[in-house]
Amino acid sequence: MAKRPAGGVSRPAGTDTERPSTLRVLVIHGPNLNLLGEREPEVYGRTRLSDIDRGLKELGGELGLEVETFQSNGEGEIVTRIQRARGKADALLINPAAYTHTSVAIRDAIIALGVPTVEVHLSNVYRREPMRHRSTIADIVAGRIMGFGAESYVLALRSVRSLVESSNAKQS
Ligand code: DQA
């Protein structure tokens, strides 16, 4: 059986010229994002979370990415979901929402997961209150995408394959 490297991508020997392998991407949405479309639409837009998730799964199909989505209002539930992804996800996209600014537990879980991670925000947090300028994960993620509304997730998903490939190249 092919050995799965730390980045998670399984590629049997001799298949480098074949179709790229499917990568598994976990998308996590933090608290209050279940209310997208209704909650402060002037800040977060009118797209509902279910529409974002459906769009990501469709785009994932086109890009060879298997996308799983998860939303929770609870910090502990998010930590548990990240832990469950160990050895199963090749990349993580996460909008920790308000926990972005406070959660050491989510930061630690992402470090333990050890896969390329993109921090996503609908709004440009730097155009908002100073309390939103701090992120507990900014220095441990591969990149941060914010300010494009629902499109922020799309841009993040499009970056996944090259992030995973460059992370694997660094490890080999
Ligand atoms: C958010 C920004 C956070 O400051 C806020 O608490 C959210 C959403 C965003 O996507 O713009 O709930 O993460």
Backbone and ligand atoms as CSV (ligand in chain L), in Angstrom:
chain,resi,resn,atom,element,x,y,z
A,1,MET,N,N,0.832,-1.200,0.000
A,1,MET,CA,C,0.000,0.000,0.000
A,1,MET,C,C,0.870,1.255,0.000
A,2,ALA,N,N,0.437,2.287,-0.713
A,2,ALA,CA,C,1.228,3.515,-0.771
A,2,ALA,C,C,1.293,4.159,0.608
A,3,LYS,N,N,2.487,4.627,0.955
A,3,LYS,CA,C,2.631,5.307,2.236
A,3,LYS,C,C,2.048,6.706,2.110
A,4,ARG,N,N,1.265,7.105,3.109
A,4,ARG,CA,C,0.693,8.449,3.085
A,4,ARG,C,C,1.647,9.408,3.793
A,5,PRO,N,N,2.243,10.375,3.071
A,5,PRO,CA,C,3.176,11.281,3.718
A,5,PRO,C,C,2.472,12.218,4.697
A,6,ALA,N,N,3.281,12.961,5.460
A,6,ALA,CA,C,2.704,13.804,6.513
A,6,ALA,C,C,1.648,14.749,5.972
A,7,GLY,N,N,1.836,15.250,4.764
A,7,GLY,CA,C,0.841,16.154,4.178
A,7,GLY,C,C,-0.440,15.429,3.840
A,8,GLY,N,N,-0.400,14.108,3.797
A,8,GLY,CA,C,-1.623,13.346,3.672
A,8,GLY,C,C,-1.915,12.827,2.287
A,9,VAL,N,N,-1.185,13.248,1.252
A,9,VAL,CA,C,-1.568,12.861,-0.103
A,9,VAL,C,C,-1.018,11.485,-0.433
A,10,SER,N,N,-1.900,10.582,-0.840
A,10,SER,CA,C,-1.473,9.243,-1.200
A,10,SER,C,C,-1.223,9.184,-2.698
A,11,ARG,N,N,-0.009,8.830,-3.114
A,11,ARG,CA,C,0.278,8.754,-4.550
A,11,ARG,C,C,1.163,7.548,-4.806
A,12,PRO,N,N,0.587,6.439,-5.300
A,12,PRO,CA,C,1.406,5.259,-5.546
A,12,PRO,C,C,2.534,5.570,-6.524
A,13,ALA,N,N,3.665,4.847,-6.369
A,13,ALA,CA,C,4.823,5.087,-7.240
A,13,ALA,C,C,4.434,4.917,-8.706
A,14,GLY,N,N,5.000,5.749,-9.552
A,14,GLY,CA,C,4.798,5.588,-10.991
A,14,GLY,C,C,3.540,6.222,-11.524
A,15,THR,N,N,2.813,6.961,-10.707
A,15,THR,CA,C,1.556,7.546,-11.206
A,15,THR,C,C,1.651,9.073,-11.328
A,16,ASP,N,N,2.874,9.610,-11.271
A,16,ASP,CA,C,3.031,11.065,-11.281
A,16,ASP,C,C,2.453,11.737,-12.514
A,17,THR,N,N,2.420,11.016,-13.629
A,17,THR,CA,C,1.918,11.648,-14.844
A,17,THR,C,C,0.405,11.444,-15.007
A,18,GLU,N,N,-0.185,10.668,-14.106
A,18,GLU,CA,C,-1.621,10.418,-14.209
A,18,GLU,C,C,-2.403,11.556,-13.578
A,19,ARG,N,N,-3.713,11.408,-13.583
A,19,ARG,CA,C,-4.576,12.428,-13.009
A,19,ARG,C,C,-4.179,12.717,-11.561
A,20,PRO,N,N,-4.183,14.006,-11.132
A,20,PRO,CA,C,-3.804,14.283,-9.753
A,20,PRO,C,C,-4.755,13.577,-8.780
A,21,SER,N,N,-4.192,13.153,-7.648
A,21,SER,CA,C,-5.023,12.436,-6.677
A,21,SER,C,C,-6.051,13.381,-6.053
A,22,THR,N,N,-7.139,12.787,-5.586
A,22,THR,CA,C,-8.165,13.584,-4.913
A,22,THR,C,C,-7.650,13.992,-3.536
A,23,LEU,N,N,-7.783,15.266,-3.224
A,23,LEU,CA,C,-7.380,15.755,-1.909
A,23,LEU,C,C,-8.621,15.974,-1.059
A,24,ARG,N,N,-8.486,15.667,0.211
A,24,ARG,CA,C,-9.629,15.818,1.114
A,24,ARG,C,C,-9.502,17.129,1.893
A,25,VAL,N,N,-10.509,17.959,1.748
A,25,VAL,CA,C,-10.470,19.297,2.346
A,25,VAL,C,C,-11.602,19.428,3.362
A,26,LEU,N,N,-11.230,19.783,4.576
A,26,LEU,CA,C,-12.237,20.047,5.607
A,26,LEU,C,C,-12.447,21.560,5.688
A,27,VAL,N,N,-13.710,21.977,5.631
A,27,VAL,CA,C,-14.059,23.403,5.744
A,27,VAL,C,C,-14.835,23.576,7.048
A,28,ILE,N,N,-14.330,24.450,7.918
A,28,ILE,CA,C,-14.996,24.666,9.212
A,28,ILE,C,C,-15.468,26.117,9.319
A,29,HIS,N,N,-16.719,26.257,9.716
A,29,HIS,CA,C,-17.308,27.580,9.958
A,29,HIS,C,C,-17.609,27.704,11.451
A,30,GLY,N,N,-17.192,28.810,12.037
A,30,GLY,CA,C,-17.389,29.020,13.464
A,30,GLY,C,C,-18.743,29.612,13.831
A,31,PRO,N,N,-18.810,30.146,15.058
A,31,PRO,CA,C,-20.094,30.556,15.624
A,31,PRO,C,C,-20.790,31.670,14.845
A,32,ASN,N,N,-22.090,31.560,14.805
A,32,ASN,CA,C,-23.013,32.524,14.178
A,32,ASN,C,C,-22.995,32.494,12.655
A,33,LEU,N,N,-22.096,31.719,12.086
A,33,LEU,CA,C,-22.075,31.662,10.616
A,33,LEU,C,C,-23.243,30.835,10.069
A,34,ASN,N,N,-23.915,30.090,10.959
A,34,ASN,CA,C,-25.161,29.429,10.550
A,34,ASN,C,C,-26.240,30.459,10.216
A,35,LEU,N,N,-26.041,31.698,10.649
A,35,LEU,CA,C,-27.043,32.743,10.387
A,35,LEU,C,C,-26.715,33.580,9.151
A,36,LEU,N,N,-25.727,33.156,8.396
A,36,LEU,CA,C,-25.347,33.947,7.213
A,36,LEU,C,C,-26.553,34.155,6.294
A,37,GLY,N,N,-26.622,35.343,5.741
A,37,GLY,CA,C,-27.769,35.685,4.895
A,37,GLY,C,C,-28.782,36.519,5.665
A,38,GLU,N,N,-28.890,36.228,6.979
A,38,GLU,CA,C,-29.830,36.989,7.830
A,38,GLU,C,C,-29.063,37.945,8.728
A,39,ARG,N,N,-27.870,37.520,9.153
A,39,ARG,CA,C,-27.104,38.249,10.157
A,39,ARG,C,C,-26.276,39.345,9.484
A,40,GLU,N,N,-26.483,40.614,9.903
A,40,GLU,CA,C,-25.703,41.755,9.395
A,40,GLU,C,C,-25.346,41.598,7.913
A,41,PRO,N,N,-26.336,41.543,7.034
A,41,PRO,CA,C,-26.029,41.314,5.612
A,41,PRO,C,C,-25.154,42.405,5.003
A,42,GLU,N,N,-25.196,43.613,5.604
A,42,GLU,CA,C,-24.344,44.693,5.085
A,42,GLU,C,C,-22.862,44.394,5.325
A,43,VAL,N,N,-22.581,43.537,6.310
A,43,VAL,CA,C,-21.181,43.149,6.597
A,43,VAL,C,C,-20.844,41.817,5.926
A,44,TYR,N,N,-21.766,40.865,6.040
A,44,TYR,CA,C,-21.443,39.490,5.635
A,44,TYR,C,C,-22.094,39.037,4.336
A,45,GLY,N,N,-22.944,39.885,3.758
A,45,GLY,CA,C,-23.576,39.514,2.494
A,45,GLY,C,C,-24.873,38.741,2.696
A,46,ARG,N,N,-25.477,38.378,1.597
A,46,ARG,CA,C,-26.797,37.729,1.644
A,46,ARG,C,C,-26.738,36.242,1.315
A,47,THR,N,N,-25.551,35.739,1.039
A,47,THR,CA,C,-25.438,34.313,0.706
A,47,THR,C,C,-25.574,33.478,1.972
A,48,ARG,N,N,-26.380,32.441,1.882
A,48,ARG,CA,C,-26.578,31.555,3.040
A,48,ARG,C,C,-25.445,30.533,3.129
A,49,LEU,N,N,-25.235,30.029,4.353
A,49,LEU,CA,C,-24.154,29.061,4.550
A,49,LEU,C,C,-24.377,27.807,3.697
A,50,SER,N,N,-25.632,27.383,3.590
A,50,SER,CA,C,-25.908,26.176,2.795
A,50,SER,C,C,-25.510,26.394,1.331
A,51,ASP,N,N,-25.681,27.629,0.841
A,51,ASP,CA,C,-25.291,27.921,-0.548
A,51,ASP,C,C,-23.764,27.936,-0.685
A,52,ILE,N,N,-23.091,28.494,0.316
A,52,ILE,CA,C,-21.617,28.489,0.290
A,52,ILE,C,C,-21.120,27.043,0.263
A,53,ASP,N,N,-21.677,26.222,1.148
A,53,ASP,CA,C,-21.215,24.833,1.240
A,53,ASP,C,C,-21.478,24.078,-0.061
A,54,ARG,N,N,-22.668,24.291,-0.640
A,54,ARG,CA,C,-22.981,23.601,-1.896
A,54,ARG,C,C,-22.002,24.035,-2.993
A,55,GLY,N,N,-21.745,25.342,-3.071
A,55,GLY,CA,C,-20.823,25.870,-4.084
A,55,GLY,C,C,-19.421,25.302,-3.918
A,56,LEU,N,N,-18.980,25.160,-2.661
A,56,LEU,CA,C,-17.632,24.631,-2.419
A,56,LEU,C,C,-17.545,23.162,-2.832
A,57,LYS,N,N,-18.619,22.419,-2.567
A,57,LYS,CA,C,-18.600,20.994,-2.949
A,57,LYS,C,C,-18.579,20.858,-4.473
A,58,GLU,N,N,-19.360,21.704,-5.145
A,58,GLU,CA,C,-19.375,21.657,-6.617
A,58,GLU,C,C,-18.005,22.017,-7.181
A,59,LEU,N,N,-17.453,23.118,-6.689
A,59,LEU,CA,C,-16.132,23.534,-7.171
A,59,LEU,C,C,-15.092,22.473,-6.839
A,60,GLY,N,N,-15.196,21.898,-5.642
A,60,GLY,CA,C,-14.279,20.834,-5.253
A,60,GLY,C,C,-14.321,19.699,-6.260
A,61,GLY,N,N,-15.517,19.339,-6.716
A,61,GLY,CA,C,-15.649,18.272,-7.718
A,61,GLY,C,C,-14.867,18.602,-8.979
A,62,GLU,N,N,-14.915,19.875,-9.387
A,62,GLU,CA,C,-14.186,20.288,-10.604
A,62,GLU,C,C,-12.675,20.269,-10.384
A,63,LEU,N,N,-12.257,20.551,-9.149
A,63,LEU,CA,C,-10.820,20.688,-8.876
A,63,LEU,C,C,-10.188,19.404,-8.334
A,64,GLY,N,N,-10.972,18.341,-8.229
A,64,GLY,CA,C,-10.434,17.092,-7.674
A,64,GLY,C,C,-10.246,17.165,-6.170
A,65,LEU,N,N,-11.136,17.893,-5.519
A,65,LEU,CA,C,-11.059,18.024,-4.060
A,65,LEU,C,C,-12.342,17.473,-3.452
A,66,GLU,N,N,-12.181,16.627,-2.462
A,66,GLU,CA,C,-13.351,16.102,-1.767
A,66,GLU,C,C,-13.602,17.035,-0.575
A,67,VAL,N,N,-14.699,17.772,-0.627
A,67,VAL,CA,C,-14.920,18.822,0.374
A,67,VAL,C,C,-15.942,18.370,1.406
A,68,GLU,N,N,-15.549,18.462,2.672
A,68,GLU,CA,C,-16.494,18.205,3.761
A,68,GLU,C,C,-16.641,19.503,4.554
A,69,THR,N,N,-17.871,19.842,4.917
A,69,THR,CA,C,-18.089,21.104,5.634
A,69,THR,C,C,-18.661,20.829,7.019
A,70,PHE,N,N,-18.380,21.755,7.929
A,70,PHE,CA,C,-18.833,21.607,9.317
A,70,PHE,C,C,-19.017,22.993,9.907
A,71,GLN,N,N,-20.142,23.203,10.577
A,71,GLN,CA,C,-20.352,24.472,11.300
A,71,GLN,C,C,-20.695,24.155,12.742
A,72,SER,N,N,-20.130,24.953,13.653
A,72,SER,CA,C,-20.528,24.810,15.056
A,72,SER,C,C,-20.413,26.149,15.749
A,73,ASN,N,N,-21.293,26.324,16.730
A,73,ASN,CA,C,-21.212,27.519,17.573
A,73,ASN,C,C,-20.330,27.284,18.793
A,74,GLY,N,N,-19.857,26.054,18.942
A,74,GLY,CA,C,-19.101,25.710,20.149
A,74,GLY,C,C,-17.612,25.541,19.881
A,75,GLU,N,N,-16.810,26.163,20.717
A,75,GLU,CA,C,-15.352,26.075,20.557
A,75,GLU,C,C,-14.881,24.623,20.704
A,76,GLY,N,N,-15.394,23.927,21.732
A,76,GLY,CA,C,-14.986,22.547,21.968
A,76,GLY,C,C,-15.370,21.639,20.807
A,77,GLU,N,N,-16.539,21.876,20.229
A,77,GLU,CA,C,-16.966,21.041,19.093
A,77,GLU,C,C,-16.048,21.256,17.897
A,78,ILE,N,N,-15.612,22.487,17.723
A,78,ILE,CA,C,-14.693,22.769,16.603
A,78,ILE,C,C,-13.355,22.064,16.852
A,79,VAL,N,N,-12.865,22.145,18.084
A,79,VAL,CA,C,-11.607,21.469,18.426
A,79,VAL,C,C,-11.742,19.968,18.169
A,80,THR,N,N,-12.865,19.387,18.602
A,80,THR,CA,C,-13.073,17.946,18.416
A,80,THR,C,C,-13.131,17.585,16.936
A,81,ARG,N,N,-13.778,18.431,16.136
A,81,ARG,CA,C,-13.880,18.145,14.697
A,81,ARG,C,C,-12.493,18.209,14.043
A,82,ILE,N,N,-11.671,19.176,14.472
A,82,ILE,CA,C,-10.310,19.270,13.916
A,82,ILE,C,C,-9.513,18.021,14.320
A,83,GLN,N,N,-9.650,17.605,15.559
A,83,GLN,CA,C,-8.927,16.394,16.010
A,83,GLN,C,C,-9.337,15.175,15.192
A,84,ARG,N,N,-10.639,15.058,14.909
A,84,ARG,CA,C,-11.138,13.894,14.141
A,84,ARG,C,C,-10.560,13.850,12.728
A,85,ALA,N,N,-10.110,14.999,12.238
A,85,ALA,CA,C,-9.594,15.072,10.861
A,85,ALA,C,C,-8.146,14.603,10.762
A,86,ARG,N,N,-7.517,14.317,11.906
A,86,ARG,CA,C,-6.103,13.907,11.863
A,86,ARG,C,C,-5.953,12.629,11.057
A,87,GLY,N,N,-5.071,12.688,10.053
A,87,GLY,CA,C,-4.849,11.532,9.191
A,87,GLY,C,C,-5.919,11.356,8.127
A,88,LYS,N,N,-6.930,12.222,8.126
A,88,LYS,CA,C,-8.024,12.060,7.160
A,88,LYS,C,C,-8.159,13.260,6.230
A,89,ALA,N,N,-7.706,14.426,6.657
A,89,ALA,CA,C,-7.820,15.618,5.805
A,89,ALA,C,C,-6.432,15.999,5.290
A,90,ASP,N,N,-6.398,16.453,4.050
A,90,ASP,CA,C,-5.136,16.931,3.458
A,90,ASP,C,C,-4.970,18.437,3.625
A,91,ALA,N,N,-6.086,19.125,3.872
A,91,ALA,CA,C,-6.019,20.581,4.043
A,91,ALA,C,C,-7.235,21.024,4.845
A,92,LEU,N,N,-7.070,22.167,5.491
A,92,LEU,CA,C,-8.161,22.737,6.297
A,92,LEU,C,C,-8.407,24.179,5.863
A,93,LEU,N,N,-9.672,24.511,5.627
A,93,LEU,CA,C,-10.079,25.912,5.474
A,93,LEU,C,C,-10.917,26.224,6.700
A,94,ILE,N,N,-10.579,27.290,7.380
A,94,ILE,CA,C,-11.332,27.574,8.610
A,94,ILE,C,C,-11.640,29.050,8.755
A,95,ASN,N,N,-12.921,29.319,9.007
A,95,ASN,CA,C,-13.340,30.650,9.440
A,95,ASN,C,C,-13.786,30.483,10.886
A,96,PRO,N,N,-12.893,30.763,11.833
A,96,PRO,CA,C,-13.263,30.539,13.229
A,96,PRO,C,C,-14.226,31.597,13.763
A,97,ALA,N,N,-14.605,32.565,12.901
A,97,ALA,CA,C,-15.523,33.637,13.289
A,97,ALA,C,C,-15.008,34.316,14.560
A,98,ALA,N,N,-15.858,34.529,15.570
A,98,ALA,CA,C,-15.414,35.275,16.753
A,98,ALA,C,C,-14.270,34.575,17.489
A,99,TYR,N,N,-14.197,33.237,17.369
A,99,TYR,CA,C,-13.099,32.527,18.042
A,99,TYR,C,C,-11.740,32.853,17.440
A,100,THR,N,N,-11.739,33.421,16.237
A,100,THR,CA,C,-10.477,33.861,15.630
A,100,THR,C,C,-9.679,34.716,16.607
A,101,HIS,N,N,-10.416,35.553,17.335
A,101,HIS,CA,C,-9.775,36.598,18.125
A,101,HIS,C,C,-9.428,36.152,19.546
A,102,THR,N,N,-9.863,34.936,19.906
A,102,THR,CA,C,-9.701,34.520,21.308
A,102,THR,C,C,-9.155,33.116,21.517
A,103,SER,N,N,-9.290,32.229,20.534
A,103,SER,CA,C,-9.148,30.795,20.864
A,103,SER,C,C,-7.731,30.239,20.722
A,104,VAL,N,N,-7.136,29.935,21.855
A,104,VAL,CA,C,-5.868,29.216,21.861
A,104,VAL,C,C,-6.131,27.732,21.595
A,105,ALA,N,N,-7.292,27.248,22.013
A,105,ALA,CA,C,-7.618,25.826,21.827
A,105,ALA,C,C,-7.717,25.476,20.342
A,106,ILE,N,N,-8.333,26.350,19.555
A,106,ILE,CA,C,-8.431,26.079,18.112
A,106,ILE,C,C,-7.043,26.180,17.478
A,107,ARG,N,N,-6.279,27.137,17.906
A,107,ARG,CA,C,-4.887,27.241,17.411
A,107,ARG,C,C,-4.125,25.936,17.671
A,108,ASP,N,N,-4.206,25.433,18.905
A,108,ASP,CA,C,-3.474,24.213,19.249
A,108,ASP,C,C,-3.961,23.021,18.433
A,109,ALA,N,N,-5.268,22.955,18.195
A,109,ALA,CA,C,-5.825,21.837,17.416
A,109,ALA,C,C,-5.326,21.887,15.974
A,110,ILE,N,N,-5.231,23.087,15.418
A,110,ILE,CA,C,-4.747,23.224,14.030
A,110,ILE,C,C,-3.280,22.797,13.949
A,111,ILE,N,N,-2.499,23.180,14.945
A,111,ILE,CA,C,-1.082,22.766,14.959
A,111,ILE,C,C,-0.989,21.235,15.035
A,112,ALA,N,N,-1.827,20.641,15.882
A,112,ALA,CA,C,-1.805,19.168,16.023
A,112,ALA,C,C,-2.254,18.487,14.737
A,113,LEU,N,N,-3.154,19.107,14.013
A,113,LEU,CA,C,-3.630,18.516,12.751
A,113,LEU,C,C,-2.488,18.465,11.738
A,114,GLY,N,N,-1.734,19.551,11.642
A,114,GLY,CA,C,-0.495,19.522,10.849
A,114,GLY,C,C,-0.672,19.480,9.348
A,115,VAL,N,N,-1.773,20.018,8.830
A,115,VAL,CA,C,-1.932,20.089,7.368
A,115,VAL,C,C,-2.048,21.557,6.946
A,116,PRO,N,N,-1.762,21.866,5.665
A,116,PRO,CA,C,-1.877,23.249,5.214
A,116,PRO,C,C,-3.279,23.803,5.514
A,117,THR,N,N,-3.283,24.976,6.122
A,117,THR,CA,C,-4.539,25.580,6.584
A,117,THR,C,C,-4.663,27.003,6.063
A,118,VAL,N,N,-5.875,27.346,5.631
A,118,VAL,CA,C,-6.146,28.720,5.197
A,118,VAL,C,C,-7.188,29.322,6.131
A,119,GLU,N,N,-6.882,30.500,6.660
A,119,GLU,CA,C,-7.831,31.255,7.489
A,119,GLU,C,C,-8.692,32.101,6.565
A,120,VAL,N,N,-9.993,31.957,6.721
A,120,VAL,CA,C,-10.927,32.624,5.809
A,120,VAL,C,C,-11.844,33.553,6.600
A,121,HIS,N,N,-12.076,34.746,6.061
A,121,HIS,CA,C,-13.104,35.634,6.629
A,121,HIS,C,C,-13.891,36.273,5.503
A,122,LEU,N,N,-15.170,36.432,5.753
A,122,LEU,CA,C,-16.019,37.123,4.769
A,122,LEU,C,C,-15.662,38.605,4.721
A,123,SER,N,N,-15.539,39.211,5.903
A,123,SER,CA,C,-15.260,40.650,5.969
A,123,SER,C,C,-13.754,40.877,6.085
A,124,ASN,N,N,-13.342,42.097,5.744
A,124,ASN,CA,C,-11.950,42.494,5.975
A,124,ASN,C,C,-11.867,42.967,7.419
A,125,VAL,N,N,-11.358,42.100,8.275
A,125,VAL,CA,C,-11.394,42.402,9.711
A,125,VAL,C,C,-10.589,43.664,10.054
A,126,TYR,N,N,-9.648,44.040,9.194
A,126,TYR,CA,C,-8.829,45.232,9.476
A,126,TYR,C,C,-9.569,46.538,9.183
A,127,ARG,N,N,-10.707,46.445,8.562
A,127,ARG,CA,C,-11.550,47.635,8.370
A,127,ARG,C,C,-12.580,47.758,9.483
A,128,ARG,N,N,-12.464,46.884,10.486
A,128,ARG,CA,C,-13.471,46.829,11.538
A,128,ARG,C,C,-12.856,47.164,12.909
A,129,GLU,N,N,-13.576,46.865,13.965
A,129,GLU,CA,C,-13.115,47.236,15.311
A,129,GLU,C,C,-11.738,46.613,15.616
A,130,PRO,N,N,-10.913,47.318,16.397
A,130,PRO,CA,C,-9.571,46.815,16.718
A,130,PRO,C,C,-9.567,45.420,17.331
A,131,MET,N,N,-10.616,45.065,18.088
A,131,MET,CA,C,-10.622,43.725,18.716
A,131,MET,C,C,-10.597,42.616,17.658
A,132,ARG,N,N,-11.017,42.953,16.426
A,132,ARG,CA,C,-11.034,41.937,15.360
A,132,ARG,C,C,-9.698,41.870,14.601
A,133,HIS,N,N,-8.769,42.749,14.964
A,133,HIS,CA,C,-7.490,42.763,14.236
A,133,HIS,C,C,-6.561,41.654,14.710
A,134,ARG,N,N,-6.866,41.120,15.888
A,134,ARG,CA,C,-6.012,40.057,16.432
A,134,ARG,C,C,-6.547,38.707,15.996
A,135,SER,N,N,-5.639,37.842,15.546
A,135,SER,CA,C,-6.012,36.458,15.225
A,135,SER,C,C,-5.063,35.536,15.956
A,136,THR,N,N,-5.613,34.531,16.631
A,136,THR,CA,C,-4.739,33.581,17.347
A,136,THR,C,C,-4.097,32.578,16.401
A,137,ILE,N,N,-4.526,32.586,15.128
A,137,ILE,CA,C,-3.975,31.571,14.198
A,137,ILE,C,C,-3.186,32.178,13.030
A,138,ALA,N,N,-3.131,33.510,12.962
A,138,ALA,CA,C,-2.512,34.146,11.788
A,138,ALA,C,C,-1.100,33.641,11.504
A,139,ASP,N,N,-0.333,33.389,12.564
A,139,ASP,CA,C,1.076,33.019,12.354
A,139,ASP,C,C,1.289,31.523,12.153
A,140,ILE,N,N,0.228,30.728,12.219
A,140,ILE,CA,C,0.420,29.274,12.016
A,140,ILE,C,C,-0.273,28.770,10.752
A,141,VAL,N,N,-1.003,29.634,10.066
A,141,VAL,CA,C,-1.689,29.194,8.843
A,141,VAL,C,C,-0.811,29.485,7.623
A,142,ALA,N,N,-1.127,28.766,6.518
A,142,ALA,CA,C,-0.371,28.992,5.281
A,142,ALA,C,C,-0.724,30.353,4.695
A,143,GLY,N,N,-1.979,30.754,4.820
A,143,GLY,CA,C,-2.412,32.033,4.270
A,143,GLY,C,C,-3.741,32.443,4.842
A,144,ARG,N,N,-4.084,33.710,4.579
A,144,ARG,CA,C,-5.342,34.268,5.092
A,144,ARG,C,C,-6.045,34.978,3.941
A,145,ILE,N,N,-7.345,34.706,3.780
A,145,ILE,CA,C,-8.113,35.355,2.725
A,145,ILE,C,C,-9.333,35.995,3.369
A,146,MET,N,N,-9.513,37.279,3.145
A,146,MET,CA,C,-10.619,37.982,3.800
A,146,MET,C,C,-11.100,39.149,2.952
A,147,GLY,N,N,-12.353,39.507,3.186
A,147,GLY,CA,C,-12.871,40.731,2.593
A,147,GLY,C,C,-13.614,40.545,1.289
A,148,PHE,N,N,-13.742,39.327,0.820
A,148,PHE,CA,C,-14.394,39.082,-0.471
A,148,PHE,C,C,-15.779,38.456,-0.304
A,149,GLY,N,N,-16.329,38.545,0.896
A,149,GLY,CA,C,-17.621,37.912,1.138
A,149,GLY,C,C,-17.509,36.411,0.927
A,150,ALA,N,N,-18.583,35.815,0.405
A,150,ALA,CA,C,-18.585,34.358,0.206
A,150,ALA,C,C,-17.469,33.916,-0.730
A,151,GLU,N,N,-17.036,34.810,-1.597
A,151,GLU,CA,C,-15.961,34.498,-2.548
A,151,GLU,C,C,-14.639,34.186,-1.823
A,152,SER,N,N,-14.485,34.668,-0.594
A,152,SER,CA,C,-13.257,34.363,0.163
A,152,SER,C,C,-13.042,32.853,0.250
A,153,TYR,N,N,-14.138,32.111,0.485
A,153,TYR,CA,C,-14.022,30.647,0.574
A,153,TYR,C,C,-13.596,30.046,-0.770
A,154,VAL,N,N,-14.147,30.600,-1.843
A,154,VAL,CA,C,-13.837,30.082,-3.186
A,154,VAL,C,C,-12.347,30.286,-3.480
A,155,LEU,N,N,-11.852,31.474,-3.181
A,155,LEU,CA,C,-10.435,31.762,-3.417
A,155,LEU,C,C,-9.553,30.829,-2.589
A,156,ALA,N,N,-9.994,30.600,-1.360
A,156,ALA,CA,C,-9.223,29.699,-0.487
A,156,ALA,C,C,-9.207,28.281,-1.056
A,157,LEU,N,N,-10.365,27.816,-1.508
A,157,LEU,CA,C,-10.425,26.438,-2.040
A,157,LEU,C,C,-9.545,26.307,-3.280
A,158,ARG,N,N,-9.525,27.346,-4.100
A,158,ARG,CA,C,-8.698,27.291,-5.312
A,158,ARG,C,C,-7.202,27.214,-4.982
A,159,SER,N,N,-6.827,27.654,-3.793
A,159,SER,CA,C,-5.402,27.655,-3.431
A,159,SER,C,C,-4.946,26.304,-2.869
A,160,VAL,N,N,-5.902,25.416,-2.564
A,160,VAL,CA,C,-5.562,24.228,-1.774
A,160,VAL,C,C,-4.544,23.317,-2.445
A,161,ARG,N,N,-4.760,22.984,-3.723
A,161,ARG,CA,C,-3.874,21.989,-4.339
A,161,ARG,C,C,-2.416,22.465,-4.326
A,162,SER,N,N,-2.197,23.722,-4.704
A,162,SER,CA,C,-0.795,24.167,-4.740
A,162,SER,C,C,-0.217,24.262,-3.329
A,163,LEU,N,N,-1.043,24.609,-2.355
A,163,LEU,CA,C,-0.538,24.646,-0.972
A,163,LEU,C,C,-0.104,23.259,-0.507
A,164,VAL,N,N,-0.948,22.255,-0.787
A,164,VAL,CA,C,-0.638,20.892,-0.353
A,164,VAL,C,C,0.601,20.397,-1.089
A,165,GLU,N,N,0.664,20.684,-2.397
A,165,GLU,CA,C,1.814,20.192,-3.162
A,165,GLU,C,C,3.106,20.853,-2.687
A,166,SER,N,N,3.060,22.152,-2.402
A,166,SER,CA,C,4.325,22.767,-1.971
A,166,SER,C,C,4.680,22.322,-0.561
A,167,SER,N,N,3.680,22.037,0.263
A,167,SER,CA,C,3.984,21.527,1.604
A,167,SER,C,C,4.605,20.122,1.505
A,168,ASN,N,N,4.080,19.278,0.614
A,168,ASN,CA,C,4.660,17.947,0.442
A,168,ASN,C,C,6.080,18.028,-0.102
A,169,ALA,N,N,6.316,18.981,-1.031
A,169,ALA,CA,C,7.650,19.121,-1.622
A,169,ALA,C,C,8.659,19.506,-0.543
A,170,LYS,N,N,8.230,20.344,0.410
A,170,LYS,CA,C,9.153,20.754,1.476
A,170,LYS,C,C,9.487,19.593,2.396
A,171,GLN,N,N,8.485,18.672,2.568
A,171,GLN,CA,C,8.697,17.553,3.495
A,171,GLN,C,C,9.497,16.424,2.887
A,172,SER,N,N,9.563,16.339,1.526
A,172,SER,CA,C,10.241,15.178,0.941
A,172,SER,C,C,11.717,15.481,0.677
L,1,DQA,C1,C,-15.740,36.857,10.590
L,1,DQA,C2,C,-15.129,38.064,11.297
L,1,DQA,C3,C,-15.215,37.896,12.810
L,1,DQA,O1,O,-14.654,39.035,13.463
L,1,DQA,C4,C,-16.654,37.759,13.260
L,1,DQA,O2,O,-16.727,37.523,14.649
L,1,DQA,C5,C,-17.413,36.740,12.486
L,1,DQA,C6,C,-17.154,36.560,11.055
L,1,DQA,C7,C,-15.800,37.044,9.071
L,1,DQA,O3,O,-15.970,36.047,8.378
L,1,DQA,O4,O,-15.721,38.177,8.558
L,1,DQA,O5,O,-18.324,36.111,13.024
L,1,DQA,O6,O,-14.913,35.737,10.848
